[in-house]
Amino acid sequence: MSTPSPATTSASSHDAILIAFGANLPTQEYGAPAQTLKVALQRLARDGDISIDQVSYFYETAPVPISDQPWYVNGVARISTGLSAHDLLERLHEVEAEFGRVRRERNAARVIDLDLIAYGRDLLREEGGIQVPHPRMAERAFVLLPLRDVASGWVHPVLDRTVEDLIADLPADQQIRKQAES
């Protein structure tokens, strides 16, 4: 896995397959959220049909919406895969389950969260199912700042706006800071 190079813009960033990841609860097996997320990314690549091309810096972020939960560790990975968007989302859910994720309520604290936020320029909307690009990604600093690390210049396929423009329009109340050790 390579670390981000924020100054690097690739023409292919528009076609990037992007996964957002986050956690705010430790796991018994892997410890702190950042360590759990690093192991989960390795797990995603284990079968050989997903390549982790680049991983953003890790960011510490306040819960959205604001709550008394612990802060999250968030990031974005840029990947390559021959899997369809549906199969990739299924794999993400399998890895979440392996790491102890139980989906009970929206915005609950969690040991891991893996979201397919973009699959190239594809637009997928299924009632009660897959939605790509992720419907709330353009409103979330914890997605957009790490996304910029791995795909600067990326253009949202629905809004037709760059990640940099979306970041400029974020509300000021979203608390986010680069984690000291990523």
Secondary structure, 3 states (H helix, E strand, C coil): CECCCCCCCCHHHHHCEEEEEEECCCECCCECHHHHHHHHHHHHHCCCCEEEEEECCCEEECCCCCCCCCCEEEEEEEEEECCCHHHHHHHHHHHHHHCCCCCCCCCCCCCCEEEEEEECCCCEECCCCCEECCCCHHHCHHHHHHHHHHCCCCECCCCCCEHHHHHHCCCCCCCEEECCCC
